[in-house]
Amino acid sequence: MPSGSLQRRHDADRVITLPLPAARTLHLAAQGLLSTPRRKATKADVLDTIRQMAQLQIDTIHVVARSPYLVLFSRLGPYQPQWLDEHLAEGKLFEYWAHEACFLPIEDYGLMRHRMLDPGDMGWKYAADWHAQYRTEIDDLLAHIRATGPVRSADFAREAGKSNGWWDWKPQKRHLEVLFAIGELMVAERRNFQRVYDVTERVLPHWNDKRHLQPVDAVAKELLRRSCRALGVVRSDWVADYYRMPRRPYADALHQLADEGELTPVLVEGWKQPTFVHRDFAPMIDDAANGKIASTVTTLLSPFDPVVWDRKRAAALFDFDYVIECYVPAPKRKYGYYVLPILNRGKLIGRVDAKAHRASGVFELKALHLEPGVRVSGRLTSDLRRALQRCADWHGTPQLQITSAPDELRAALATDDD
């Protein structure tokens, strides 16, 4: 029997059993949601938070702050959104397809490089047929950027009368996406959240594949490690989704990391799957299991927050069934267009369909729903009122307007503590 198997069998009798709330605590600790910051956020905190999560998903919907800014707010509290833009422009972050389109720390560029060199599995993100059909035009566009400097998609006009095709994009936008997918272009900065593309050798002049590129297997193992660290608590059916790695059994790989000391095997009450805690959070296991530490954070989460972007993981950890309904036809929506999960002291206790009316200074709660079994208490309403007001103030829309909410909660939220 392999030595690793002997070690696992030897350790089986002393594996710790965690109650589900403890697993949540460790996960939220890994995600930077264990406690509210005690000081004002700094620009450096933005970069540190992205490193902690490993990536920050990008989305353009703007009914409240765009997702990457809101994900940071959930962890940092009030901060200056332009700090994220500045980190990108200063070369401390880069964009690529990780979980989806994401900001990533620049030191992780090599972890994405193999995807750029072999983008065949990226589907529409690469569009191999488009690349083959328009190879000459794409090469000409690349030469133009190399000679004249950065471009935006907005620099090119759509041909009159042509509005169909892949994502209804003008040809140059598709060309730019292809060049981005294969790593010939990078996003040098964003202006009004629009990508500004430049050739990779200008954005990242030090990079050299021959000197810096790690073997495929080494990169795959490092991505697995990063996923485990970002999740804190991990199961084999969760790890692939974080970086969109190949879907295959990962149990043996996780046991190997446990044998190497990277992970600690645990049991979680109610789960049949083998579960592991990353070594960075292993010192917290006993206190989490005994309830001595728990999340004290109350905040709204983006639909694209890592805590909820894996629907099955959110259901297992939080008993929270979440669907992003902005892509669902309006008549079929259950909760609303852009619904933000509500995190309260380690639980997902509800969701709110929110809209920031920036011109009028109103933060509208179009519909607020509590999860079944959530009791409206004085502490919950106080937590929620403060969190909602803090979010509204940060948006520059300090007037809370509750359009729809459970009667008891609506009355409590309308009461001012001051």
C-alpha positions as CSV (number, residue, x, y, z in Angstrom):
1,M,0.0,0.0,0.0
2,P,1.4,3.5,-0.9
3,S,2.8,5.4,2.1
4,G,0.2,8.1,1.6
5,S,-2.6,5.6,1.9
6,L,-1.0,4.3,5.2
7,Q,-0.8,7.9,6.5
8,R,-4.4,8.5,5.7
9,R,-5.5,5.3,7.4
10,H,-3.3,6.1,10.4
11,D,-4.8,9.6,10.7
12,A,-8.4,8.5,10.2
13,D,-9.1,8.0,13.9
14,R,-8.2,11.5,14.9
15,V,-9.9,13.5,12.2
16,I,-11.8,16.4,13.7
17,T,-15.6,16.6,13.1
18,L,-16.8,20.2,12.4
19,P,-20.3,21.4,12.8
20,L,-21.5,23.2,9.7
21,P,-21.3,26.7,11.2
22,A,-17.6,26.1,11.8
23,A,-17.0,25.2,8.2
24,R,-18.8,28.4,7.3
25,T,-16.5,30.4,9.6
26,L,-13.4,29.0,8.1
27,H,-14.6,29.6,4.6
28,L,-15.5,33.2,5.4
29,A,-12.2,33.7,7.1
30,A,-10.5,32.6,3.9
31,Q,-12.6,35.0,2.0
32,G,-11.9,38.0,4.2
33,L,-15.4,38.1,5.7
34,L,-14.7,37.1,9.3
35,S,-14.8,40.5,10.9
36,T,-15.5,44.1,10.0
37,P,-12.3,46.2,9.4
38,R,-11.2,48.2,12.4
39,R,-9.6,51.0,10.3
40,K,-10.2,52.8,7.1
41,A,-9.2,50.9,4.0
42,T,-6.1,51.9,2.1
43,K,-5.1,51.5,-1.5
44,A,-2.8,48.6,-0.5
45,D,-5.8,46.8,1.1
46,V,-7.5,46.6,-2.3
47,L,-4.5,44.6,-3.7
48,D,-4.2,42.5,-0.6
49,T,-7.9,41.6,-0.7
50,I,-7.7,40.5,-4.3
51,R,-4.6,38.3,-3.5
52,Q,-6.6,36.8,-0.6
53,M,-9.4,35.8,-2.9
54,A,-6.9,35.0,-5.7
55,Q,-9.1,36.7,-8.3
56,L,-11.8,39.3,-8.6
57,Q,-14.6,38.6,-11.2
58,I,-15.5,41.4,-13.6
59,D,-19.1,42.2,-14.6
60,T,-20.4,45.4,-16.2
61,I,-24.0,45.5,-14.7
62,H,-24.3,48.9,-13.0
63,V,-27.6,49.1,-11.2
64,V,-25.5,49.2,-8.0
65,A,-21.7,49.5,-8.0
66,R,-20.2,47.2,-10.6
67,S,-19.4,43.8,-9.2
68,P,-15.7,44.0,-8.6
69,Y,-16.1,47.2,-6.7
70,L,-18.9,45.8,-4.6
71,V,-17.0,42.6,-3.8
72,L,-14.2,44.8,-2.4
73,F,-16.6,46.9,-0.5
74,S,-18.1,43.8,1.2
75,R,-14.7,43.1,2.7
76,L,-13.1,46.5,3.1
77,G,-16.1,48.8,3.9
78,P,-16.0,52.3,2.4
79,Y,-13.0,52.8,0.1
80,Q,-12.0,54.6,-3.1
81,P,-13.1,52.6,-6.1
82,Q,-10.5,54.3,-8.3
83,W,-7.9,52.4,-6.4
84,L,-8.8,49.2,-8.3
85,D,-8.4,51.1,-11.6
86,E,-5.1,52.5,-10.5
87,H,-3.7,49.1,-9.6
88,L,-4.6,47.8,-13.1
89,A,-3.0,50.8,-14.8
90,E,0.1,50.5,-12.6
91,G,0.6,46.9,-13.6
92,K,-0.1,45.3,-10.3
93,L,-3.1,43.5,-11.7
94,F,-4.0,42.0,-15.1
95,E,-7.1,40.7,-16.7
96,Y,-7.8,37.3,-18.0
97,W,-10.2,34.4,-18.0
98,A,-9.8,32.6,-14.6
99,H,-13.2,31.8,-13.0
100,E,-14.6,34.1,-15.6
101,A,-13.2,37.4,-16.8
102,C,-11.2,38.5,-13.7
103,F,-8.7,40.8,-12.3
104,L,-5.7,38.8,-11.0
105,P,-2.4,39.7,-9.2
106,I,0.3,40.3,-11.8
107,E,2.5,37.7,-10.2
108,D,0.0,35.1,-11.2
109,Y,0.3,35.8,-14.9
110,G,2.3,32.6,-15.5
111,L,-0.6,30.6,-14.0
112,M,-2.9,31.8,-16.9
113,R,-0.2,31.7,-19.6
114,H,-0.9,28.1,-20.7
115,R,-4.5,29.0,-21.4
116,M,-3.4,31.8,-23.7
117,L,-1.0,29.5,-25.6
118,D,-3.6,26.8,-26.0
119,P,-7.0,28.5,-26.0
120,G,-8.9,25.8,-27.9
121,D,-11.0,24.9,-24.9
122,M,-12.2,28.4,-24.3
123,G,-15.2,28.3,-26.6
124,W,-16.7,31.6,-27.5
125,K,-14.1,33.4,-25.5
126,Y,-11.6,32.5,-28.1
127,A,-13.7,31.7,-31.2
128,A,-11.3,29.6,-33.2
129,D,-13.5,29.8,-36.3
130,W,-13.5,33.5,-36.2
131,H,-9.7,33.6,-35.8
132,A,-9.2,31.4,-38.8
133,Q,-11.7,33.3,-41.0
134,Y,-10.3,36.7,-40.2
135,R,-6.6,35.9,-39.6
136,T,-5.3,38.6,-41.9
137,E,-7.5,41.4,-40.4
138,I,-6.6,40.3,-36.9
139,D,-2.9,40.3,-37.7
140,D,-3.3,43.8,-39.3
141,L,-5.0,45.1,-36.2
142,L,-2.2,43.7,-34.0
143,A,0.4,45.4,-36.2
144,H,-1.6,48.7,-36.0
145,I,-1.6,48.6,-32.2
146,R,2.0,47.7,-32.1
147,A,2.8,50.7,-34.3
148,T,0.4,53.4,-33.0
149,G,-0.4,52.5,-29.4
150,P,-3.3,51.3,-27.2
151,V,-6.9,51.1,-28.5
152,R,-10.4,50.7,-27.2
153,S,-13.2,48.9,-28.9
154,A,-15.0,52.3,-28.9
155,D,-12.3,53.6,-31.3
156,F,-13.9,51.6,-34.1
157,A,-17.3,52.3,-35.6
158,R,-19.7,49.5,-36.4
159,E,-20.4,49.1,-40.1
160,A,-23.8,50.5,-40.9
161,G,-26.6,48.0,-41.0
162,K,-24.7,45.1,-39.5
163,S,-25.9,44.1,-36.1
164,N,-26.0,40.4,-36.0
165,G,-23.4,37.7,-35.2
166,W,-21.2,36.7,-32.3
167,W,-22.5,38.7,-29.3
168,D,-23.7,41.4,-31.8
169,W,-20.2,42.9,-31.7
170,K,-18.5,44.9,-34.4
171,P,-15.7,43.0,-36.1
172,Q,-12.9,44.9,-34.4
173,K,-14.2,44.1,-30.9
174,R,-14.3,40.4,-31.8
175,H,-10.7,40.7,-33.2
176,L,-9.6,42.4,-29.9
177,E,-11.2,39.6,-27.9
178,V,-9.4,37.0,-29.9
179,L,-6.0,38.7,-29.5
180,F,-6.7,39.1,-25.8
181,A,-7.6,35.4,-25.5
182,I,-4.4,34.2,-27.1
183,G,-2.2,36.6,-25.0
184,E,-1.1,38.9,-27.8
185,L,-2.9,41.8,-26.1
186,M,-3.4,42.7,-22.5
187,V,-5.7,45.2,-20.8
188,A,-3.4,48.1,-20.0
189,E,-6.1,50.1,-18.1
190,R,-9.8,50.8,-18.1
191,R,-11.3,54.2,-18.9
192,N,-14.9,54.5,-17.7
193,F,-14.7,50.8,-17.3
194,Q,-13.9,50.3,-21.0
195,R,-10.9,48.1,-21.7
196,V,-7.8,49.8,-23.2
197,Y,-5.8,47.2,-25.1
198,D,-2.1,47.2,-25.7
199,V,0.4,44.7,-26.9
200,T,1.7,42.3,-24.2
201,E,5.3,43.2,-24.7
202,R,4.6,46.8,-23.6
203,V,2.3,46.0,-20.7
204,L,4.5,43.2,-19.4
205,P,8.0,43.7,-20.9
206,H,9.9,41.5,-18.5
207,W,7.9,38.3,-19.4
208,N,9.7,35.6,-21.4
209,D,8.0,32.2,-22.0
210,K,11.3,30.4,-22.2
211,R,12.6,31.8,-18.9
212,H,9.4,32.1,-16.9
213,L,6.8,29.6,-18.1
214,Q,6.4,26.7,-15.7
215,P,5.4,23.1,-16.8
216,V,1.7,22.5,-17.3
217,D,1.5,20.0,-14.4
218,A,3.2,22.4,-12.0
219,V,0.8,25.2,-12.9
220,A,-2.2,22.8,-12.5
221,K,-1.1,21.9,-9.0
222,E,-0.5,25.5,-8.1
223,L,-4.0,26.4,-9.3
224,L,-5.3,23.6,-7.1
225,R,-3.4,25.1,-4.1
226,R,-4.7,28.6,-4.8
227,S,-8.2,27.3,-5.0
228,C,-7.9,25.5,-1.6
229,R,-6.4,28.5,0.0
230,A,-9.1,30.9,-1.3
231,L,-11.9,28.5,-0.2
232,G,-10.4,27.7,3.2
233,V,-12.7,24.7,3.5
234,V,-12.6,22.5,0.4
235,R,-14.2,19.4,-1.1
236,S,-13.2,17.6,-4.3
237,D,-16.4,18.7,-6.0
238,W,-15.6,22.4,-5.4
239,V,-12.1,22.9,-6.5
240,A,-12.4,22.8,-10.3
241,D,-14.9,25.7,-10.4
242,Y,-12.8,28.3,-8.8
243,Y,-10.4,28.6,-11.7
244,R,-12.6,26.7,-14.2
245,M,-10.1,23.8,-14.2
246,P,-11.0,20.5,-15.9
247,R,-13.9,18.8,-14.2
248,R,-12.5,15.5,-13.0
249,P,-12.1,13.7,-9.7
250,Y,-9.8,15.7,-7.4
251,A,-10.1,13.5,-4.2
252,D,-6.6,11.9,-4.7
253,A,-5.0,15.3,-5.4
254,L,-6.5,16.7,-2.2
255,H,-5.3,13.7,-0.2
256,Q,-1.9,14.2,-1.7
257,L,-1.9,17.9,-0.5
258,A,-2.9,16.6,2.9
259,D,0.0,14.2,2.9
260,E,2.3,17.1,2.1
261,G,0.9,19.2,5.0
262,E,-1.0,21.7,2.8
263,L,-4.4,20.5,3.9
264,T,-5.9,19.0,7.1
265,P,-8.7,16.4,6.6
266,V,-11.9,17.0,8.6
267,L,-15.4,15.7,8.7
268,V,-18.3,18.1,8.5
269,E,-21.6,17.1,10.1
270,G,-24.2,16.2,7.4
271,W,-21.6,15.8,4.6
272,K,-20.5,12.5,3.1
273,Q,-17.7,14.0,1.0
274,P,-14.1,14.1,2.3
275,T,-13.4,17.7,3.4
276,F,-10.2,19.5,4.0
277,V,-9.1,22.8,5.7
278,H,-6.2,24.7,4.2
279,R,-3.1,24.9,6.5
280,D,-3.5,28.7,6.9
281,F,-6.7,28.2,8.7
282,A,-5.9,24.9,10.5
283,P,-5.0,26.9,13.7
284,M,-8.6,28.1,13.8
285,I,-10.2,24.7,13.6
286,D,-10.7,24.1,17.3
287,D,-12.0,27.6,18.1
288,A,-14.3,27.5,15.1
289,A,-15.7,24.1,16.2
290,N,-16.3,25.3,19.7
291,G,-17.9,28.5,18.5
292,K,-15.2,30.7,20.0
293,I,-14.8,32.4,16.7
294,A,-17.5,33.2,14.2
295,S,-18.1,35.8,11.5
296,T,-19.5,39.1,12.8
297,V,-19.9,40.7,9.4
298,T,-23.2,41.9,8.0
299,T,-23.0,43.1,4.4
300,L,-24.5,42.8,0.9
301,L,-22.7,40.5,-1.5
302,S,-22.4,40.8,-5.2
303,P,-24.0,38.1,-7.3
304,F,-20.5,37.5,-8.6
305,D,-18.9,37.2,-5.2
306,P,-16.7,34.0,-4.7
307,V,-18.9,33.1,-1.7
308,V,-21.9,32.5,-3.9
309,W,-20.6,32.1,-7.5
310,D,-20.7,28.3,-7.1
311,R,-24.4,27.5,-6.6
312,K,-23.8,24.0,-5.2
313,R,-21.2,25.2,-2.8
314,A,-23.4,28.0,-1.5
315,A,-26.2,25.4,-1.0
316,A,-23.9,23.0,0.9
317,L,-22.3,25.6,3.1
318,F,-25.2,28.0,3.7
319,D,-28.4,26.1,2.6
320,F,-28.8,29.0,0.2
321,D,-30.3,28.4,-3.2
322,Y,-29.1,31.2,-5.4
323,V,-29.6,31.9,-9.1
324,I,-28.4,35.1,-10.8
325,E,-31.7,36.2,-12.4
326,C,-30.5,39.2,-14.4
327,Y,-30.1,36.8,-17.3
328,V,-33.6,35.3,-16.7
329,P,-36.6,36.7,-18.6
330,A,-38.4,39.2,-16.3
331,P,-41.7,37.1,-16.1
332,K,-39.7,34.1,-14.8
333,R,-37.7,35.9,-12.1
334,K,-38.5,34.9,-8.5
335,Y,-36.6,37.6,-6.6
336,G,-35.6,40.4,-9.0
337,Y,-33.2,41.6,-11.6
338,Y,-30.0,42.1,-9.6
339,V,-30.4,40.4,-6.3
340,L,-27.7,40.8,-3.6
341,P,-27.3,38.0,-1.0
342,I,-27.3,39.3,2.6
343,L,-24.6,37.9,4.8
344,N,-25.3,38.2,8.5
345,R,-23.0,36.8,11.2
346,G,-22.0,33.7,9.2
347,K,-25.3,33.0,7.5
348,L,-26.9,34.0,4.3
349,I,-30.2,35.2,5.8
350,G,-31.9,36.8,2.8
351,R,-31.5,38.7,-0.5
352,V,-32.4,42.2,-1.8
353,D,-33.1,43.5,-5.2
354,A,-31.4,46.8,-5.0
355,K,-30.9,49.8,-7.3
356,A,-28.8,52.9,-6.7
357,H,-30.6,56.0,-8.2
358,R,-27.5,58.2,-8.3
359,A,-29.1,61.3,-9.7
360,S,-31.7,61.5,-6.9
361,G,-29.4,60.1,-4.1
362,V,-31.8,57.2,-3.4
363,F,-30.7,53.6,-2.7
364,E,-33.8,51.6,-3.4
365,L,-34.6,48.2,-1.9
366,K,-37.0,47.1,-4.6
367,A,-37.6,43.8,-2.8
368,L,-36.1,42.4,0.4
369,H,-36.7,38.7,1.1
370,L,-35.6,36.8,4.2
371,E,-34.8,33.1,4.0
372,P,-37.4,30.6,5.5
373,G,-36.9,30.3,9.2
374,V,-35.1,33.6,9.7
375,R,-36.4,35.3,12.8
376,V,-36.6,39.1,12.8
377,S,-34.8,40.1,16.0
378,G,-33.6,43.4,17.3
379,R,-30.0,42.4,16.6
380,L,-30.7,41.3,13.1
381,T,-32.6,44.5,12.2
382,S,-29.9,46.7,13.8
383,D,-27.2,44.8,11.9
384,L,-29.1,45.0,8.6
385,R,-30.0,48.7,9.0
386,R,-26.4,49.7,9.6
387,A,-25.1,47.5,6.7
388,L,-27.7,48.9,4.2
389,Q,-27.0,52.5,5.2
390,R,-23.3,52.0,5.0
391,C,-23.7,50.6,1.5
392,A,-26.1,53.4,0.5
393,D,-23.7,56.0,1.8
394,W,-20.7,54.5,-0.1
395,H,-22.8,54.6,-3.3
396,G,-23.4,58.3,-2.8
397,T,-27.2,57.5,-2.5
398,P,-27.7,58.0,1.3
399,Q,-31.5,58.0,1.2
400,L,-32.8,54.4,1.8
401,Q,-36.1,53.7,0.1
402,I,-37.8,50.4,1.0
403,T,-40.3,49.5,-1.8
404,S,-41.0,45.9,-0.7
405,A,-40.0,44.0,2.5
406,P,-41.7,41.8,5.1
407,D,-43.9,44.1,7.2
408,E,-42.2,43.4,10.5
409,L,-38.7,44.0,9.0
410,R,-39.8,47.0,7.0
411,A,-41.1,48.8,10.1
412,A,-37.9,47.9,12.0
413,L,-35.6,49.2,9.3
414,A,-37.6,52.4,9.1
415,T,-36.8,53.1,12.8
416,D,-33.8,55.3,13.4
417,D,-31.6,54.2,16.4
418,D,-30.1,57.7,16.7
